[in-house]
Amino acid sequence: MSRSVRFFEVIQILRQAKAPVTAKALAERLEVNVRTIYRDIVSLQASRLPIEGEAGIGYVMRSGFDLPPLMFSQEELEAVVVGLSLLGRSGDSGLIQAAESVAAKISNVLPEENAFSASLHVSKWNQIPSSNTQPDEFRKLIRQEAEIEIVYLDLKEETTQRVIQPIALFYYIDAIILVAWCKLRNGFRHFRIDRIQDWELTGNNFTSEGKELRQKWEIEAKQQDLNTD
């Protein structure tokens, strides 16, 4: 998370809070250390943002501070409503929580006359099996371009160990698929995350290679259906 994005998140959390928020709580929410939060608060206060409080007690945003309104057409707003609601079908608790946060942020800065539509609703029904690992863990591995070793139960009900480089996730109504370069098969493979029995980091990263791997995978995907193990 960049410093500017973190600043925005701190502001949003304080604006929505009904009681003082401690630096520890902010640090846990943003996955940084407490010292970073202290520095961020000092920087924001130096920029004349009305943040009050102190270490050990907590921080609040003085009333009256607001962000500029977002300019969305009604069609754009409805697209956002439906798009965020559809994440309820993904079975990804991290994405669902993030969608709720996005909706709250947009609602907070929209003019009252452009409030989210209450007439659009999306079913959250899905048949995605439960998994040993939440999808947000795999999303984090993709962002970090981290190589992992997995224990995988394939479609033949046989268990294999694979060293893979995860590059993408596919969300279907009945499964979540991890796309990766598989060193055992020397090619791209799809893995149902509910069939990944266990995984661990190998200690290796494929830094700066993820984008190229995704491009190669997209070319292959257009030419043929990739194998799903």
Backbone hydrogen bonds, N-H to C=O, Kabsch-Sander energy under -0.5 kcal/mol:
donor,donor_aa,acceptor,acceptor_aa,energy
6,R,2,S,-2.3
7,F,3,R,-2.5
8,F,4,S,-2.1
9,E,5,V,-2.3
10,V,6,R,-2.6
11,I,7,F,-2.4
12,Q,8,F,-2.4
13,I,9,E,-2.6
14,L,10,V,-2.4
15,R,11,I,-2.4
16,Q,12,Q,-1.9
17,A,13,I,-1.2
21,V,59,Y,-2.5
22,T,20,P,-0.5
26,L,22,T,-2.1
27,A,23,A,-2.7
28,E,24,K,-2.3
29,R,25,A,-2.1
30,L,26,L,-2.3
31,E,27,A,-0.9
32,V,27,A,-2.0
36,T,33,N,-0.5
37,I,33,N,-1.3
38,Y,34,V,-2.3
39,R,35,R,-2.2
40,D,36,T,-2.4
41,I,37,I,-2.8
42,V,38,Y,-2.1
43,S,39,R,-2.3
44,L,40,D,-2.7
45,Q,41,I,-2.7
46,A,42,V,-2.3
47,S,43,S,-1.1
48,R,45,Q,-1.8
49,L,44,L,-2.1
51,I,49,L,-2.6
52,E,50,P,-0.5
52,E,60,V,-2.7
54,E,58,G,-1.3
57,I,54,E,-1.7
58,G,54,E,-2.3
59,Y,21,V,-2.2
60,V,52,E,-2.8
61,M,14,L,-0.6
62,R,50,P,-3.3
62,R,60,V,-0.6
65,F,62,R,-1.0
72,F,70,L,-0.9
77,L,73,S,-2.4
78,E,74,Q,-2.2
79,A,75,E,-2.0
80,V,76,E,-2.1
81,V,77,L,-2.5
82,V,78,E,-2.4
83,G,79,A,-2.6
84,L,80,V,-2.7
85,S,81,V,-2.1
86,L,82,V,-2.3
87,L,83,G,-0.7
87,L,84,L,-0.8
88,G,85,S,-1.9
89,R,86,L,-2.0
90,S,87,L,-1.4
93,S,91,G,-0.9
96,I,92,D,-2.4
97,Q,93,S,-2.3
98,A,94,G,-2.0
99,A,95,L,-2.5
100,E,96,I,-1.9
101,S,97,Q,-1.9
102,V,98,A,-2.6
103,A,99,A,-2.6
104,A,100,E,-2.0
105,K,101,S,-2.3
106,I,102,V,-2.6
107,S,103,A,-2.4
108,N,104,A,-1.9
109,V,105,K,-1.1
109,V,106,I,-0.6
110,L,106,I,-1.3
114,N,111,P,-2.0
115,A,112,E,-1.4
121,H,119,S,-0.5
127,Q,173,I,-3.1
137,E,134,Q,-1.5
138,F,134,Q,-0.9
139,R,135,P,-2.4
140,K,136,D,-1.9
141,L,137,E,-1.9
142,I,138,F,-2.2
143,R,139,R,-2.1
144,Q,140,K,-2.4
145,E,141,L,-0.9
145,E,142,I,-0.5
146,A,141,L,-2.0
147,E,204,N,-2.4
148,I,164,I,-2.3
149,E,200,E,-2.9
150,I,162,R,-2.9
151,V,198,D,-2.8
152,Y,150,I,-0.6
152,Y,160,T,-3.2
153,L,195,R,-2.4
154,D,152,Y,-0.8
154,D,158,E,-2.7
155,L,229,D,-1.6
157,E,154,D,-2.1
160,T,152,Y,-2.6
162,R,150,I,-2.2
164,I,148,I,-2.9
164,I,162,R,-0.6
165,Q,181,W,-2.0
167,I,179,V,-3.0
168,A,179,V,-1.5
170,F,177,I,-2.9
172,Y,170,F,-0.7
172,Y,175,A,-2.8
177,I,170,F,-2.9
178,L,191,F,-3.4
179,V,168,A,-3.1
179,V,177,I,-0.6
180,A,189,R,-2.3
181,W,165,Q,-2.0
182,C,180,A,-0.6
182,C,187,G,-3.2
183,K,163,V,-2.6
183,K,181,W,-0.6
186,N,182,C,-1.2
187,G,182,C,-1.6
189,R,180,A,-2.7
190,H,227,N,-1.6
191,F,178,L,-2.5
193,I,176,I,-2.5
195,R,192,R,-1.7
196,I,193,I,-0.9
197,Q,151,V,-2.4
197,Q,195,R,-1.0
198,D,151,V,-1.1
200,E,149,E,-1.9
202,T,147,E,-2.0
203,G,147,E,-0.6
206,F,145,E,-2.5
209,E,206,F,-2.3
210,G,206,F,-0.5
213,L,209,E,-2.5
214,R,210,G,-2.4
215,Q,211,K,-2.0
216,K,212,E,-2.2
217,W,213,L,-2.6
218,E,214,R,-2.5
219,I,215,Q,-1.9
220,E,216,K,-2.3
221,A,217,W,-2.8
222,K,218,E,-1.5
223,Q,219,I,-1.1
224,Q,220,E,-2.2
229,D,190,H,-1.8
229,D,227,N,-0.6
